[in-house]
Amino acid sequence: MSFRIDQLPKKKYVLPGNAACAGCGMMIGLKILGMALGEEATLTIPASCASVVQGLAPKSGVAMPILNVPFASAAAVATGIAEAFKSLGIKGHAVVWAGDGGTADIGMATLSGAAERNSNIIYIMYDNEAYMNTGIQRSSSTPRAAWTTTTPTGKRERKKDVALLMAMHGAPYVATASIAYPQDFYRKLKRAAEIDGFKFIHLHTPCPLGWRLNPAKTVEVAKLAVETGAWILWEYDNGRFKLNPPSTIYADKTKRKPLRDYLKLQGRFAHLSEEEIRLLEEEIEAKWNTILALSKAFSQSQ
């Protein structure tokens, strides 16, 4: 599927007047979700920024059906919606729109259960890499060395890779995406909608407030994450694992921009020493080695 941005659907599902912060990466992603799935999507949203910024009914700033649920239950509730659709013969997609806290941490048990059951849902983890709605506390998806209010000298643990965990569950479809590449995210949403069973998309969504960055730089920072190799675009589609453009270029580390270009725009990394930056570069290279090995093992020739 190849298309230009101006060929995306024009109808708005995220409306003017919503309560999101300026430059909110999560809301950019939600706009693309609306373009891709529209009226066919019923959203289950656990406690998160997304459950707040939509506003109060009947004046909601998001023009899609939404069920707001407790932190841990989103995947289980969406599974019930999918089963109801099936029983009633209703055409629609049960979609979870959840942050990293409600996915990688508090919601991990129900997420894993839905993947193991192969529930017919599309689960989107919008990853702003901390508990932003409750005060910028660290999550297991926070990168190593990043400042948060609970890691004032930098997080000491590595970032949990939830997408790879879902792929290892044997899910029919797993992908990563970025708000800086809307056509790629749109295509992956469309592909997920075609597949029966459990689908998971891990969406990188910078948060200006929590990342201490200029709100005008949200998309630039998201793009730099890919260009420096810190965020890798890939998909696992029914047993076939492959890199997606432009990450296909950055498999060659000589083509990547310096990691410092990405880090220097974010106040959450302002405290880093040269040694800490070097360790992050080594960690990124180790992740690339894993992804490239998987790409080779699960190639299109299978």
N, C-alpha and C positions, 0 to 999 in steps of 0.2 A: 504494500500500500504506500504510494508516494503522492504527496500533495503539499501545497503551500499553506502557510498560516492563514492567508486570506480566503482559503477554501474551506476552513472550518465552519461549522454551523454558527449562525449569527444570533440565534435566540439565547437570551441570558437566563441562567438559572441561579446565579449569584447576583443579587440585585443591589443597586446603589442604596446607600444608607445602612449597610450592615455595620456591625460594631467591631470589625477587625482592626488591628493596629495598621498604621501606614506601612506599606511594603510587605505585608504578611505573605510569606511563601505558601502557607497552607491554603489561603483563599485563592491564590493563583491556581493551585492544583485542583481545588474544588470547582472552579470555573471550567477547567478542561474536562473534569468528570461529567459535568452537566452537558457539555457539548457532545460528549461521546455516547452517553446513555440516556440523558434526558428523562422523559416521563416514565421510561421503563425501569428506572432505578428507585428502589425504596431503601433509604439509608438508615442503618443502625449506627448510632454515634454514642460511644461511652463518654464518661466525664472527661472533658478536655477543653482546649480553646474552642474547638469546633462546636461544642455543645453550648457555648456561651455567646459567640459572636453572631449566631443565626438570629438572635433576638427573640422576642416573645410573641407567640401566636395571639391573634391572627395577623400580626405585622412582621412575620418572619422575613429575613433578608435572603433566604434560600428557598427557591421555588421547586423543591422536590419533597416528596413525603419523607418525614424523618421520625424515627422513634429514638428518643434519648433514653439511655439505659445506664445502670451502674457500671463502674469501671471494669469489673472482671467478666461481664456477661455478654459482651457484644457478639462474639462468634456463635455462642449458643442461641442467642435470640435470633440472629440472622438465619441460623439453620432452621429454626421454627418457621420463620417467614417463608423460606424456600419450600419447606414441606407444605405449608398452607397454599402457596401458589400452585404446587403440583396437584394437590388434592382438589382444588377448586378449578383447575384448568385455566389459571390466570397467567398471561404472558408478562413476565417481569423479571428483574434481577434483584436478588437480595444482596445488598452491598454494605459492607462494614467500612466506615470511614473513621479511623482511629489513630491516635497519636502513638508515639513510641512508649510512653508510660503505660497506656492501656493495652499495648500489644506485647512489647518485649518483657514487661515486668508483670503488672497486675493481671493482665488478660492472657498470659502465656498458656495457662492450663486449658482454658476453653479454646484458644487458638489451636493448640496441638491436638485437642480432641476433635475439632472440626476437620483438620487436615487428615487425621487418622481415619475418620469416618468417610472421608471424601465428600463432605457436605457440599451441595451445589450452591456455593456462595462466592462472591468476589470480595476478598478482604484487601483493603488498601491501608497500609501503614504509612501515614504521612509523618515523616521523621524530622522533627526540628531539634532532636538530640538533647532534650531535657524536659522536665515537667514545667513547661512555660506558664501554664494557666495558674499554678499555685505558688509561683515565686522563683522559678528558674533553678529547681533542684536537679541534681544529677539523676540520670536513668542509666540502665545497662546499655543503652544506645548512645550515651554521651561518649565522644571520642576521648582517647587517652590524652591527658595533659590539659584538657579544656577547663577553664574556670566555670564554676557554677556557684550558687550561694551555699551549697553544701560541700563543695570542693574548692575552697578559696585559693588554694595553692596549686590547683590542677588535679584532675582525676588521675588516679594511679593505675586503673584497670583498662584493658582494651575494650573496644566497642563490640557489642554482641552482634553477630551477623544473622539476623532473623531470616532473611531471604534464603540463605544457604541451609539453614535449619529446616525451612519448609520444603526445599527441594529434596533434602534427605528424607523427608516424610514420604516421598514418592508422589507428591501432588502433581496433577496433570499439567498445571501451568504456574510458573513462578517467574517473576521478572523484577528488575530494578528500573527506576525511572528518575527523572529530574524535572523540576519545573522550568529549567532553562531550555529544555528540549520538548516543547509541547506536542509536536507532531509524533515523536516517539512514544510519549505517554498516551496520547490519543489512540495511536495504533495498538498499543498493548491493551488498553481498555477494550477496544473493539474485538481483539483476538480473544481476550478472556471471556467476553460475552458469548462467543461462539462455542465454548467448550463446556461440556457437562462435568460437574464435579468441583473440587476445591481449587480456587485460583487465588494467588497472592501476589500483590504488587507492592514493592518497597519504594516509596517515593521520597526523594530528598527535598526538604522544604526549609530553607534558611529562615531564621527568626531574627529580625533586626534587634528586638529588645534583648532577647536572651544571648544573642551572639555578639552584642555590642557593635553593631555595624550600621552604617548610614542606610536608612530605609530605601533610598534611591539606588542602592547597590545590591539589592536582593538577588536579582537575576544574574548580575555580573558575578557575584560570589558563587551562586549555584553552578554557573558555567565553568568557573575556575576550578571548582571541585572536580569536575570531569577532566578538564584540560591538564590538571596537575596529577591526575591519576588517583586522587583521594576518594573519588566516587566512580565506580565502574558500572557501565550500562551493559546488562546481559539479560538473557531470558532462557528458561528451561521449559521447552514445549514438548510434552509427551515423550520424554526420554532424550530429547536433543537439546544440548546445551551450546549456546553460542554467544559471542560478543556482539554488541550492537554499535553502529556508528554513533558518535565519533570515537568511542572507546576502542574500536578496532585499530585505529591509528595509534593510540597511546599504549597498546601492548608493547610497542617499542619505546622503552623509557627515554630514549634520546629525543623523542618527539614531544615529550611532556614539558609543560612550563614548570619552572621551579616551584616547589611547594610553598616557599615563602610568599609568592604572589597571592596565594589563597589565604595564608595565615595572617598576613599583615593588615588585611582589611577588617579583621575581627578582633575586637578588644578582648574577647575571651582567651585569646592566645598571646596577648601582649607580654606576658610574663616569661615566655619561653626562652631558655638558654639555647646556645648553638648545639649543645649536646642533646637536649630534648628534641630539637628539630631533626637532628640526625636520626634519633631513635624512631621518630614518627615516619621518616622516609624509609627506614628499614622495615617498619611494620607494614607500610603501604606496599613495598616490594614483595613482602611475604604473601600478602593478600593477592597480588597479581599472579604470583607463582601458583597459588591454589586455583584461581579462576582459569588460568591458561591450561593447567593440568586437567581440570574438569572439561574444558572446551575440547581438549584433545581426546579425552576418554569417551565423551558423549558427543561425538562429531555428527555432522549431518549424514555421513555415510552409513550410519547405523540403520 
